[in-house]
Amino acid sequence: MKRRKQREDDMADYNTIKVDISEGILTLTMNRPEKMNAFTSEMMQEMISAFDVADADDSVRAVIVTGSGDRAFCAGADLSAGAKTFDYADRDDRDTNAGAVNADGSIDLSHEDARDGGGRLTLRIFNCKKPVIGAINGAAVGIGVTMQLPMDFRLASSSARFGFVFARRGIVPEAASSWFLPRLVGISQALEWCYSGRVFGAEEALKGGLVHSIHAPEDLLAAARAFALELTAESAPVSIALTRQMMWRMLGAAHPMEAHKLDSRAIWARGAAGDAKEGVSSFLEKRPAVYPDKVSENFPHFSPWMDEPS
């Protein structure tokens, strides 16, 4: 209870996001509506913190990410630094990247501080142990669209618009999107969207495989919540957590034998757990299951992902 209270206190201190936990769903709302929820270093840190909360809190069964206001999910990086926005070695607010800049002004690209902030967030979402659903309520360009890629599903408002606009800003796709996007939509579609940098609507996003479904703006969040509850209401949380990691990680496996090895270890680990016994007993007894295992305590220790950094 003390740890839960500490997490609630920490969430109350967020400046750029809002977090609400109800009915087993953590809703993370990017909250800079006057800036169309533009992404900043502070927002990155607070969103990562919220995913830490989601993983540590066993009452949380799923995460929904959305934006505040009716104009934007996230309109990309905050461009208030002007032409220096992406020149991290020459910005006035470069403190978060300072360690990568050597005394002679050269850049140590292997330094931790040289990491792309969007990639830090997407890798944290990738490592999440709870299902993640994006409720895309408006404009989503740049990091506003690439942060969605490691989410399990993206539900879009009919007014949502998407854009991989990097080439039009003189940069390249970030946030590990060169790994995620082709796996979601195929290489040709990924290249077409990224080469052109054009902004497109929800219908094209649905046709291209980027979004799961389209909803009226006023129905979007309710649809995302209903979907989250449908996914998690009758399933064992530890099994969901492990399944999420198995599916995502095997996208990069070189041979199905890698999946077979992982499946075998997972079946052994879960088969001996209390959840499996309860799952079978409740089925035979025709009653709702009450799964005893907890994600925070019983995620299988054979997994190399337990302590993997984001």
Phi, psi and omega in degrees: 000321179296318179296320179298317179297321179296319179296320178296321177296318179298318181294329180294340182272000180295140180256330188247355178224162170240144179230131177229137176240119176206144179053034178078009181241128172265118177257118179256118182245116173295129196231063170230060188301329180292341178248020183054036177058035180300144188278133177230170176299321179296319178298318177305310183296320181287324177293319176300318178300319180295324176290328173299317178299315182300317181290326185278339185262110183288350175282344180274121181258336182203162180237134172244133178244128179214181179241155179274154182083178182249010182260323190212143163286299173199121185275022178096194181294144174295119184263019185294342177280001177067219184299340181271005187311315185257006177264081190293339179279348187235013180273153180289335182251044188274015186306320183289346180246006189299325184295339181277349182264116179287166182302329180273006179090351177287162186251130174267094185291347177271354182288145179306323182289350179274356182293144176292128182297322177298322178294325176301317180291312183296325177291327176292320177295318177304321182276357183298144181262004178242149175303142182236127181239128173269130173252095192272100192266359181184213182301134180218096182230160181058229178299337177296335175259324182290332177294340181283338193296323177276002173285150185288325181216150175233115174259132187244143167290151177297342178265001181292147175224145188234148177200123172268077196272011191302315182296333178281351176252005178079016178238199182229163176304142184233197175057034179061022183291338176293341174270313187285311192299312179299330179289332181276318190238357183093154187293319183294316178295319179300315181292321180299314180294320184282322177298310186286327183066014184282158178265136183226163186270180184295324181296318178292323177298321178292313180298324181279356177089010181279324181243156184275321183197163180240140184223155172299144183309319183287345182258353191299306186293322177297321179294319179295319179295316180298320180293317179300318179292320178299321182290329193242348191299323187242013183250152180287125183303320180292322178296320177297315181301315181289319179300318180302314180291320180299313183296310181297316187288328181285352173300333182256008182289144183279339186205148178299342177299327178297319177293321179298318178297315181292316178303316183298316179294319182293319179296318177300313183294313183284328181297332180269357186273163180298328181299319182294319179296317179291322180298317180288314182299316181294324177295313181293328181271359178055052178222160177297141178282146173237094187284128184276337187283152182239140179300320184292341185241332193241014174297129190305134184278353175290344186286132176285357184272352187305317186244018182290131179290150176272000000 
